[in-house]
Amino acid sequence: MSACSACALRSSCTQVVFGSGNHEAEILFIGEAPGKKEDETGVPFVGSSGRILDKMLAEINIKREDIYLTNICKCRPPENRDPLPEEIVICWPWLKKQIAIIHPKIIVTLGKYALNHFLPAAKISQVHGQVIKIDIKKIGKINLFPLHHPAAARQNRKTRALFNEDFQKIPKVLQKTKKNP
């Protein structure tokens, strides 16, 4: 992956941000793309969004090392712009391999870009906090649990309240998926 040069993002970033965490995690969090801090460190969610995520994980008694964190795009878009559709498509094989290896019980998408990769017509405002069963070709059925992105929660009080409320559901969603995969 670090040698990939299929899109222009690789030439403009410092390093590929593959992901971090437990390779046997029951929960896989997927964001949109690395930010500045992530590009510097090579670790996803270490900036301000990461601090929000860490706080929320602590509130539900889940450790960062027990989950896996990654992004749709593995390289930072210039100026922190949103990833382009073609960049997301180019990175998909890498993400698909991660999903196949980890084979989580739940994929928590963070924000509209991660959600829309799996469900192109879905609106985060309508499906956040709901479990949606999806079928990933050559991987199988997975439970998708869309949340607002921590950055959106940081910028808007109403979104923050929704994000917090939805995040609190994760332990119950995990228990339910263990009983009814």
TORKOL-4160 file (C-alpha; in steps of 0.2 Angstrom, whole numbers, padded with zeros to 4 digits, m for minus):
181
<pt num="1" X="0000" Y="0000" Z="0000"/>
<pt num="2" X="0014" Y="0012" Z="0004"/>
<pt num="3" X="0021" Y="0010" Z="m0014"/>
<pt num="4" X="0003" Y="0014" Z="m0021"/>
<pt num="5" X="0004" Y="0029" Z="m0033"/>
<pt num="6" X="m0013" Y="0025" Z="m0042"/>
<pt num="7" X="m0020" Y="0043" Z="m0038"/>
<pt num="8" X="m0012" Y="0060" Z="m0035"/>
<pt num="9" X="m0015" Y="0059" Z="m0016"/>
<pt num="10" X="0001" Y="0049" Z="m0014"/>
<pt num="11" X="0012" Y="0062" Z="m0021"/>
<pt num="12" X="0005" Y="0076" Z="m0010"/>
<pt num="13" X="0005" Y="0067" Z="0007"/>
<pt num="14" X="0019" Y="0063" Z="0019"/>
<pt num="15" X="0014" Y="0045" Z="0021"/>
<pt num="16" X="0001" Y="0032" Z="0019"/>
<pt num="17" X="m0010" Y="0031" Z="0034"/>
<pt num="18" X="m0015" Y="0012" Z="0033"/>
<pt num="19" X="m0024" Y="0010" Z="0050"/>
<pt num="20" X="m0021" Y="0005" Z="0068"/>
<pt num="21" X="m0028" Y="m0006" Z="0081"/>
<pt num="22" X="m0033" Y="m0024" Z="0084"/>
<pt num="23" X="m0033" Y="m0035" Z="0068"/>
<pt num="24" X="m0046" Y="m0046" Z="0076"/>
<pt num="25" X="m0057" Y="m0032" Z="0081"/>
<pt num="26" X="m0076" Y="m0034" Z="0082"/>
<pt num="27" X="m0078" Y="m0015" Z="0078"/>
<pt num="28" X="m0070" Y="m0007" Z="0063"/>
<pt num="29" X="m0072" Y="0012" Z="0062"/>
<pt num="30" X="m0070" Y="0020" Z="0045"/>
<pt num="31" X="m0068" Y="0038" Z="0042"/>
<pt num="32" X="m0065" Y="0048" Z="0026"/>
<pt num="33" X="m0046" Y="0052" Z="0025"/>
<pt num="34" X="m0031" Y="0057" Z="0035"/>
<pt num="35" X="m0029" Y="0074" Z="0042"/>
<pt num="36" X="m0013" Y="0084" Z="0045"/>
<pt num="37" X="m0009" Y="0076" Z="0061"/>
<pt num="38" X="m0013" Y="0059" Z="0054"/>
<pt num="39" X="m0002" Y="0062" Z="0039"/>
<pt num="40" X="0012" Y="0067" Z="0051"/>
<pt num="41" X="0011" Y="0052" Z="0062"/>
<pt num="42" X="0005" Y="0038" Z="0051"/>
<pt num="43" X="m0009" Y="0034" Z="0063"/>
<pt num="44" X="m0028" Y="0038" Z="0060"/>
<pt num="45" X="m0038" Y="0049" Z="0071"/>
<pt num="46" X="m0024" Y="0057" Z="0082"/>
<pt num="47" X="m0030" Y="0075" Z="0079"/>
<pt num="48" X="m0045" Y="0084" Z="0086"/>
<pt num="49" X="m0057" Y="0071" Z="0079"/>
<pt num="50" X="m0047" Y="0058" Z="0087"/>
<pt num="51" X="m0048" Y="0066" Z="0104"/>
<pt num="52" X="m0067" Y="0066" Z="0103"/>
<pt num="53" X="m0067" Y="0048" Z="0097"/>
<pt num="54" X="m0055" Y="0043" Z="0112"/>
<pt num="55" X="m0067" Y="0052" Z="0124"/>
<pt num="56" X="m0082" Y="0043" Z="0117"/>
<pt num="57" X="m0074" Y="0026" Z="0117"/>
<pt num="58" X="m0069" Y="0029" Z="0136"/>
<pt num="59" X="m0087" Y="0033" Z="0140"/>
<pt num="60" X="m0093" Y="0016" Z="0133"/>
<pt num="61" X="m0078" Y="0007" Z="0141"/>
<pt num="62" X="m0070" Y="0002" Z="0125"/>
<pt num="63" X="m0051" Y="0004" Z="0123"/>
<pt num="64" X="m0043" Y="0010" Z="0106"/>
<pt num="65" X="m0032" Y="m0005" Z="0106"/>
<pt num="66" X="m0048" Y="m0016" Z="0105"/>
<pt num="67" X="m0055" Y="m0008" Z="0089"/>
<pt num="68" X="m0048" Y="m0005" Z="0072"/>
<pt num="69" X="m0047" Y="0012" Z="0065"/>
<pt num="70" X="m0045" Y="0017" Z="0046"/>
<pt num="71" X="m0051" Y="0028" Z="0032"/>
<pt num="72" X="m0059" Y="0026" Z="0015"/>
<pt num="73" X="m0044" Y="0035" Z="0008"/>
<pt num="74" X="m0027" Y="0031" Z="0015"/>
<pt num="75" X="m0018" Y="0047" Z="0010"/>
<pt num="76" X="m0022" Y="0065" Z="0015"/>
<pt num="77" X="m0031" Y="0076" Z="0002"/>
<pt num="78" X="m0022" Y="0093" Z="0000"/>
<pt num="79" X="m0028" Y="0106" Z="0011"/>
<pt num="80" X="m0039" Y="0094" Z="0020"/>
<pt num="81" X="m0052" Y="0094" Z="0006"/>
<pt num="82" X="m0065" Y="0081" Z="0004"/>
<pt num="83" X="m0059" Y="0065" Z="m0005"/>
<pt num="84" X="m0064" Y="0064" Z="m0023"/>
<pt num="85" X="m0075" Y="0050" Z="m0029"/>
<pt num="86" X="m0061" Y="0043" Z="m0040"/>
<pt num="87" X="m0049" Y="0043" Z="m0025"/>
<pt num="88" X="m0061" Y="0033" Z="m0015"/>
<pt num="89" X="m0064" Y="0021" Z="m0029"/>
<pt num="90" X="m0045" Y="0019" Z="m0031"/>
<pt num="91" X="m0043" Y="0016" Z="m0012"/>
<pt num="92" X="m0057" Y="0003" Z="m0011"/>
<pt num="93" X="m0047" Y="m0012" Z="m0014"/>
<pt num="94" X="m0036" Y="m0008" Z="0001"/>
<pt num="95" X="m0050" Y="m0005" Z="0012"/>
<pt num="96" X="m0059" Y="m0021" Z="0006"/>
<pt num="97" X="m0043" Y="m0031" Z="0011"/>
<pt num="98" X="m0044" Y="m0023" Z="0028"/>
<pt num="99" X="m0062" Y="m0028" Z="0030"/>
<pt num="100" X="m0059" Y="m0046" Z="0024"/>
<pt num="101" X="m0044" Y="m0048" Z="0036"/>
<pt num="102" X="m0052" Y="m0040" Z="0051"/>
<pt num="103" X="m0070" Y="m0047" Z="0047"/>
<pt num="104" X="m0078" Y="m0036" Z="0061"/>
<pt num="105" X="m0095" Y="m0039" Z="0068"/>
<pt num="106" X="m0099" Y="m0020" Z="0065"/>
<pt num="107" X="m0092" Y="m0007" Z="0053"/>
<pt num="108" X="m0095" Y="0010" Z="0061"/>
<pt num="109" X="m0094" Y="0023" Z="0047"/>
<pt num="110" X="m0089" Y="0041" Z="0052"/>
<pt num="111" X="m0097" Y="0054" Z="0041"/>
<pt num="112" X="m0105" Y="0054" Z="0024"/>
<pt num="113" X="m0090" Y="0049" Z="0013"/>
<pt num="114" X="m0088" Y="0033" Z="0022"/>
<pt num="115" X="m0107" Y="0029" Z="0023"/>
<pt num="116" X="m0109" Y="0034" Z="0005"/>
<pt num="117" X="m0096" Y="0022" Z="m0001"/>
<pt num="118" X="m0106" Y="0008" Z="0005"/>
<pt num="119" X="m0123" Y="0015" Z="0003"/>
<pt num="120" X="m0122" Y="0029" Z="m0011"/>
<pt num="121" X="m0140" Y="0035" Z="m0009"/>
<pt num="122" X="m0140" Y="0036" Z="0010"/>
<pt num="123" X="m0141" Y="0052" Z="0019"/>
<pt num="124" X="m0132" Y="0053" Z="0036"/>
<pt num="125" X="m0145" Y="0064" Z="0043"/>
<pt num="126" X="m0158" Y="0050" Z="0040"/>
<pt num="127" X="m0148" Y="0034" Z="0044"/>
<pt num="128" X="m0136" Y="0039" Z="0058"/>
<pt num="129" X="m0137" Y="0027" Z="0073"/>
<pt num="130" X="m0146" Y="0013" Z="0064"/>
<pt num="131" X="m0140" Y="m0004" Z="0060"/>
<pt num="132" X="m0140" Y="m0008" Z="0042"/>
<pt num="133" X="m0136" Y="m0025" Z="0035"/>
<pt num="134" X="m0125" Y="m0024" Z="0019"/>
<pt num="135" X="m0117" Y="m0037" Z="0008"/>
<pt num="136" X="m0099" Y="m0034" Z="0002"/>
<pt num="137" X="m0095" Y="m0044" Z="m0013"/>
<pt num="138" X="m0083" Y="m0058" Z="m0009"/>
<pt num="139" X="m0084" Y="m0054" Z="0010"/>
<pt num="140" X="m0102" Y="m0057" Z="0015"/>
<pt num="141" X="m0115" Y="m0048" Z="0026"/>
<pt num="142" X="m0109" Y="m0035" Z="0038"/>
<pt num="143" X="m0118" Y="m0024" Z="0050"/>
<pt num="144" X="m0115" Y="m0006" Z="0046"/>
<pt num="145" X="m0118" Y="0007" Z="0059"/>
<pt num="146" X="m0117" Y="0025" Z="0052"/>
<pt num="147" X="m0112" Y="0040" Z="0064"/>
<pt num="148" X="m0109" Y="0058" Z="0060"/>
<pt num="149" X="m0090" Y="0062" Z="0059"/>
<pt num="150" X="m0082" Y="0068" Z="0075"/>
<pt num="151" X="m0077" Y="0084" Z="0066"/>
<pt num="152" X="m0095" Y="0088" Z="0062"/>
<pt num="153" X="m0099" Y="0084" Z="0080"/>
<pt num="154" X="m0085" Y="0096" Z="0085"/>
<pt num="155" X="m0092" Y="0110" Z="0074"/>
<pt num="156" X="m0111" Y="0109" Z="0078"/>
<pt num="157" X="m0120" Y="0107" Z="0095"/>
<pt num="158" X="m0135" Y="0098" Z="0087"/>
<pt num="159" X="m0124" Y="0086" Z="0078"/>
<pt num="160" X="m0113" Y="0083" Z="0093"/>
<pt num="161" X="m0129" Y="0078" Z="0103"/>
<pt num="162" X="m0134" Y="0066" Z="0090"/>
<pt num="163" X="m0116" Y="0059" Z="0089"/>
<pt num="164" X="m0115" Y="0056" Z="0107"/>
<pt num="165" X="m0132" Y="0048" Z="0108"/>
<pt num="166" X="m0128" Y="0036" Z="0094"/>
<pt num="167" X="m0111" Y="0032" Z="0100"/>
<pt num="168" X="m0118" Y="0026" Z="0117"/>
<pt num="169" X="m0128" Y="0013" Z="0107"/>
<pt num="170" X="m0112" Y="0004" Z="0101"/>
<pt num="171" X="m0111" Y="m0009" Z="0115"/>
<pt num="172" X="m0129" Y="m0014" Z="0113"/>
<pt num="173" X="m0127" Y="m0015" Z="0094"/>
<pt num="174" X="m0112" Y="m0026" Z="0097"/>
<pt num="175" X="m0121" Y="m0037" Z="0109"/>
<pt num="176" X="m0136" Y="m0039" Z="0097"/>
<pt num="177" X="m0125" Y="m0043" Z="0082"/>
<pt num="178" X="m0116" Y="m0057" Z="0093"/>
<pt num="179" X="m0133" Y="m0065" Z="0097"/>
<pt num="180" X="m0140" Y="m0062" Z="0079"/>
<pt num="181" X="m0126" Y="m0061" Z="0067"/>
